[in-house]
Amino acid sequence: MVGTARFQFGEFEFDSETDVLTHKGRPVGLQAQPSTLLKLLLMRNNQVVSREELKNAIWRDGTYVDFEKGLNFCVAQVRAALQDDASRPLYVRTIPKRGYQFVAPVRVVNHNADLAQIAPAAEAPRVRWIPLAFAALGLISLALLAGIALSRANARQLPNIAVVHFDAETDTAAARAATDILTDDVVVRLTAAGDGHYRVIGNASILRQPRAQRDLNAIGSSLHCDYAVLGQVYSEGGKVLVLAHLIRLSDLTHIWVVRIERNLDSRLPFESDVAEQIAAQFSDKMMHRPERAASFPVANR
């Protein structure tokens, strides 16, 4: 029953058969692993699901990953897709030292149950209506199947964007930590800004290889990505410079480049603000036919 259920909550709906999340009827980009996490939380609505249970559900094949970081990334992507705030959660609540809980009211609708409600009563008043009722039921079934197929087709047609780990051009522990945070922030904010126009991939091991081993063609083919985000972080003295590139992988054309300079202040982390500006500009370009772009203006901030 769970395999064919639709979960309705707020302005969202999640179809567990197609793993498609929609907001007001429009698909919301969500990768496979965050989708698995959301599905389990919805199935266990109002119950606390431990981090261990979530790890086992998402990486059941024993794939080697940094589980803690990977799970945090999945939770962040789900929250971004749901436009949820960890400090004031409407949907996903963190239970410290235990796990996570889906706290919003959820309505569960079963596809088969829907069909059963449409089926004619056992004792029809007149026999001649039975063929018409079965014909109507068949048309409705076909319409439901067509809708599912269309949802899957729409999901497949969405372009994929791979966010490659940003490069720290200054070889210090602080610079490397800053690129880790900035990369993850760009993934989360780019996902939230997509509004169903594209899907973001940011947790694959191929995206975190050293620059000397990086192969954009391999990234595109292995992850089925159409676009990639690359970036560099330069820091010197009290200043930091961030360059971020949106690249079309089919011909390695730069769609857009963002250049941001900041004065470093230990009291004000720069990563969140920079990630928000990068995501805002790149998402805007992705919504305006990037497949036709042929130049790479640089946006200075």
Secondary structure as the mmCIF struct_conf table of DSSP 4:
data_model
#
loop_
_struct_conf.conf_type_id
_struct_conf.id
_struct_conf.beg_label_comp_id
_struct_conf.beg_label_asym_id
_struct_conf.beg_label_seq_id
_struct_conf.end_label_comp_id
_struct_conf.end_label_asym_id
_struct_conf.end_label_seq_id
HELX_RH_3T_P HELX_RH_3T_P1 VAL A 2 THR A 4
STRN STRN1 ALA A 5 PHE A 9
TURN_TY1_P TURN_TY1_P1 GLY A 10 GLU A 11
STRN STRN2 PHE A 12 ASP A 15
TURN_TY1_P TURN_TY1_P2 SER A 16 ASP A 19
STRN STRN3 VAL A 20 HIS A 23
TURN_TY1_P TURN_TY1_P3 LYS A 24 GLY A 25
STRN STRN4 ARG A 26 VAL A 28
HELX_RH_AL_P HELX_RH_AL_P1 ALA A 32 MET A 43
TURN_TY1_P TURN_TY1_P4 ARG A 44 ASN A 46
BEND BEND1 GLN A 47 GLN A 47
STRN STRN5 VAL A 48 SER A 50
HELX_RH_AL_P HELX_RH_AL_P2 ARG A 51 ILE A 58
BEND BEND2 TRP A 59 TRP A 59
TURN_TY1_P TURN_TY1_P5 ARG A 60 ASP A 61
HELX_RH_AL_P HELX_RH_AL_P3 PHE A 67 ALA A 81
TURN_TY1_P TURN_TY1_P6 LEU A 82 GLN A 83
TURN_TY1_P TURN_TY1_P7 ALA A 86 SER A 87
BEND BEND3 ARG A 88 ARG A 88
BEND BEND4 LEU A 90 TYR A 91
STRN STRN6 VAL A 92 ILE A 95
TURN_TY1_P TURN_TY1_P8 PRO A 96 ARG A 98
STRN STRN7 GLY A 99 PHE A 102
BEND BEND5 ALA A 104 ALA A 104
STRN STRN8 ARG A 107 ASN A 110
HELX_RH_AL_P HELX_RH_AL_P4 HIS A 111 ILE A 118
BEND BEND6 ALA A 119 ALA A 119
HELX_LH_PP_P HELX_LH_PP_P1 PRO A 120 ALA A 121
BEND BEND7 ALA A 122 GLU A 123
BEND BEND8 PRO A 125 ARG A 126
TURN_TY1_P TURN_TY1_P9 VAL A 127 ARG A 128
HELX_RH_AL_P HELX_RH_AL_P5 TRP A 129 GLN A 157
BEND BEND9 LEU A 158 LEU A 158
HELX_LH_PP_P HELX_LH_PP_P2 PRO A 159 PRO A 159
STRN STRN9 ASN A 160 VAL A 163
HELX_LH_PP_P HELX_LH_PP_P3 VAL A 164 PHE A 166
STRN STRN10 ASP A 167 ALA A 168
BEND BEND10 GLU A 169 THR A 170
BEND BEND11 THR A 172 THR A 172
HELX_RH_AL_P HELX_RH_AL_P6 ALA A 173 GLY A 194
TURN_TY1_P TURN_TY1_P10 ASP A 195 GLY A 196
BEND BEND12 HIS A 197 HIS A 197
STRN STRN11 ARG A 199 ILE A 201
HELX_RH_3T_P HELX_RH_3T_P2 SER A 205 ARG A 208
BEND BEND13 GLN A 209 GLN A 209
HELX_RH_3T_P HELX_RH_3T_P3 ARG A 211 GLN A 213
HELX_RH_AL_P HELX_RH_AL_P7 LEU A 216 LEU A 223
TURN_TY1_P TURN_TY1_P11 HIS A 224 HIS A 224
BEND BEND14 ASP A 226 ASP A 226
STRN STRN12 TYR A 227 GLU A 236
TURN_TY1_P TURN_TY1_P12 GLY A 237 GLY A 238
STRN STRN13 LYS A 239 ARG A 248
TURN_TY1_P TURN_TY1_P13 LEU A 249 LEU A 252
STRN STRN14 THR A 253 ASN A 263
STRN STRN15 ASP A 265 ASP A 265
TURN_TY1_P TURN_TY1_P14 SER A 266 ARG A 267
STRN STRN16 LEU A 268 LEU A 268
BEND BEND15 PHE A 270 PHE A 270
HELX_RH_AL_P HELX_RH_AL_P8 GLU A 271 MET A 286
TURN_TY1_P TURN_TY1_P15 MET A 287 MET A 287
BEND BEND16 HIS A 288 HIS A 288
HELX_RH_3T_P HELX_RH_3T_P4 PRO A 290 ARG A 292
STRN STRN17 VAL A 298 ASN A 300
#
